[in-house]
Amino acid sequence: MTIQIGRVLPDAELAVIDGAVPDVRRQRTVELFGGRKVVLFAVPGAFTPTCSERHLPGYVAKFNAFRARGLDVFCLAVNDAYVMKAWAAAQHVPPGLLMLADGDAAFTRALGLAFEGSMGVRSRRAALYAEDGVLRQLHVEAPGEFRVSSAEAMLEAVGAA
């Protein structure tokens, strides 16, 4: 079951990659989302075509627009932390756009976004907006689509928030 609007985001430990910090760190989601306004976008996998050609690059390009609105931006994938770190470097992810590795899919499952794909458990393509750890908006893509979770769509969606 997918998490409902108004609910507190589930607590899980994730590996966090930030270009401003050379090391991968582990942090609980309650700490990551607490006291912040966050747009989190979830992708099926690092280095996959749509994720690498459109999804992540859109957020990289629009990162300053999100920051100008006082929003933090996080990217979530069911991948190893070092794969996420390499993908961030390859995509020129700016410091401050946090890459979250959910290696065992615990957070993704708790959000209700997990699916079984050809490469094992993955996240559905989605984006959410949370304030102080409480879900305010959730936009989940239909299989094979890329519209409602794009950077442009989320900038428009949170403009009304």
N, C-alpha and C positions, 0 to 999 in steps of 0.2 A: 504494500500500500504506500502510495506517495504521500510525503509530508504535506500537511495542510497549512494554509495561510493562517498566521496568528500563532503558530506553534514555535516553541523554542527549537533551534537547530539541535540535532543530536550531538552528544559529546563523544568524540573519538580523538585518537592521537594520529597526527599526520606528519609526514616529512615536509619541511618547508624549505623552499629554495628561493633566495632573494639575491639578485645580482649585486646588491650593496654589501652582502656578507659572503665571504668565500666558502664557508662551511654549510653543509646541510644541517638543519636543526630539527628536533622533534618538538611539536607543540600541540596542545589540546585545542580542539575547536572552540571550546568555551572561552579560552584566552584569545584566540585569533579573532573571533567575531565580537567579543565583548567591547562595548563602548565605541563601536565603529558603525559606519554606514558602508556596507559592502555589496558590490556586485561580484558574484561568483559565477563563472561559466564552466561547465563541465563538458569534457570532450571524450569520445570513445578511446582515443589513444594518441600518444605522442608520435610524431613522425608519420602519421597517416595522412592521406591526401587532402581531404577537406579541412582537417584540423590544422595542417601545416600551410596550406595555400590560402585559406580564407578566414577560419575561425580565430586562431591566435593572432595572425597578422592584423586583423581588424581591431582587436583590443590593444595591440602594440601601437597602431596608428592613432587610436582615439584615447590613449591612456591619459594624456594631459587634459582632455575634455572631461573625463571622469574626475580627475583630481581637482579641476577647477570648480566642480560641483560638490567637493568635499567627500568624494566617494573613493574607497579603496577598491582595488580590483584583484581578484584571485582566480587562478586557473586550476581546475581539478581534473585529474586523470587517474585511472587505475593502472599505474605504472610504477616501476622502481624509481627511487629518489634520484639515482644517478642518470637514468634515462631522461627524467624530467630536467635535470641540470644540463645535460647535453643539448636537449631540445631548446631550452631557454637560451643557451649560448648561440645555437645555430639560427635562432629566430630573432636575435638581438633584443631580447626582452629587457625593458628598462628596469633599473633598480626600483623597487617598490611595488612592481607588479609581481605578486607572490605566486609561485608555482607550487601547488600542493600535490604531493604524491600519496595516493591512497592505495598502497601496495597490496593490502589484503581486502580491499573494497569494503571495509567496515563502515566508513562514513557514507559511501555511495549506496550501500545496501540500506542503511538506516534512513537515508533520504527517500528511498523507494525508487532510485534511478538505475539500479543495476539490471543488466540483462546478460544472458549467456550468448556470446558471439563465437565466431570461428576461432578467435584467439583466447577463449575463456571468458571470465566475467569482465565486463566493461561497463562504463557509464553511458547512459543515454545522453544524447546531445541536449543540453539545457542551459538555462541561465536563471539565477535567482537574485533577488534583492533582499537584504536583511538589515535590520537596525538593531544594534545591541543584542545580536544573537537571535532575534525573532524574525521569522520569515514574513515578509510583506508582499512579495511577488514571486511567482514561479512560472517560467515559460519553458515548456518541454516540447522538443521537436517531434513531429511525426517521423517514423522511420524513413531514412533517405532524404529528409528535408534539412534545409539550413536557412531559416528566416527569423524566427522569434527569439533566437538566442544570440544573434549577431550583436556586435558592438553598437551598430547604428540603431537596431531595434531596442536595445537596453537603454541607450541614451534617451531615446524617445519615451520609453516606458517609465523611467525614473524621473523624467522631467515633470510628470504629474504627481510624483510621490511627495 
